Amino acid sequence: MDVVIVGAGQAGAWVARSLRQEGHEGRITLLGREPHAPYERPPLSKGVLSGAEAHPPVLLTPQQCEALRVDFRPGVEVTGIDRAGRQVRCADGSVAAYGKLVLATGGRPRMLSCPGVDLPGVHVLRTIEDSRAIASKLVPGHRLLVIGGGWIGLEIAATARKQQVDVTVLEAGPRLCARSVPPQLSDFLLAKHRKEGVDVRLSTTVTSIGAGRERALAVQLSGVAQEFDAVVVGIGLVLDTGLAEACGLEVRDGIVVDPSGRSSDPDIYAVGDVANQPNSWAGGRLRFESWANAQNQAIAVGKAIAGGEVVYDEIPWFWSDQYDLNLQVLGIPSNDLAGIVRGSVDQGAFSVFQVAEDGLRSVIAVNAPRDIKVAKRWLKQGTCPPPSVLADVSVRLDKL
């Protein structure tokens, strides 16, 4: 049985690896839009952006593709899926026949709708080229505007500040990372970035971007033009579901799949950012954009295609590195649950445990990775110590 994988990012590469690890002997074709071998994206906003890393880690080198018998085709744009003929069509006129098809198409950066977003100096961050283009603007004394106060925007801001760049962050909403963490953590992030010298402005939007006089760009903020050397837009993804929609798959906030990753067509799977899958920890369906989900979900899909009985139902987890902080979020944080704080918020080493009547719901850890490891065991076991124990730093949680 031949397997075609559309999308050569984290998820697509791991499907190919998992298939071979599970003993699949058929042909594997991996089609990637970018001209590069599959690579990890998290360093693009950190190590690659700062210049500390020349290239992010590669997930499938040419040598590995040869050893695993993966037909990797870079720089290929897939234009359509023929479900009846069981093949995909590519922009270069080629076709690839499949027995099973995997869509790991991810998404593209969402762009502002205001005038001037197409000017040189306005950037997004999704690819190696994007990261390098932004890095060239991170010169001490330059002024950078980051539009979007989510994880990607804050990571870019932190990296730029380390390069002694003057950074302004605009967030259209009333707080930072509002979709991911409760207000308590938003306040902590706001205070940290302001302490590091970032000009964070909440409930603020851009009306237009034009050419500047002294610097490259003039940005209209609340009716006043301010000039910057570069602008980075980090306001989320537009999911790449066009192929799925055009061929008639069920799409609803991503490609709808079952616990094994199968779409409404049992011969087509979806993985990674673009897949909307049942998740018991979320209490329903979940489409989750994270490095860990892309990898683990892809491994599960590889096993399922190879003939295994697979139910993917991982606890949502992601992390972010900013300045001297490592933030990890486990579970689905709620804005309505009070958090039990363990450690010192002022010293930047603490965890927030959210506990409901039915048990532990989520843990947000700042420079406290051990708490995440212990909490993951508790979530899987359905247990949790009482709040007084969670808050008592003299008690070693790993000994409970």
BELMO-V249237 format. One line per field, one symbol per residue. ss: DSSP state (~ for helix, > for strand, _ for the rest). A space follows every 50 residues. Layout:
ss: ???
//
This chain:
ss: __>>>>___~~~~~~~~~~~~______>>>>_______>__~~~~_~~~~ _______>___~~~~~~~_>>>>____>>>>>____>>>>____>>>__> >>>___>>>_____>______>>____~~~~~~~~_______>>>>>___ ~~~~~~~~~~~~___>>>>>>___________~~~~~~~~~~~~~___>> >>___>>>>>>_____>>>>>__>>>>>_>>>>___>>>__~~~~~____ >___>>_____>_____>>>_~~~>>>>>~~~_>>>____~~~~~~~~~~ ~~~~~___________>>>>>>__>>>>>>>_______>>>>>>____>> >>>>>>__>>>>>>>>__~~~~~~~~~~~~~_____~~~~~_____~~~_
//
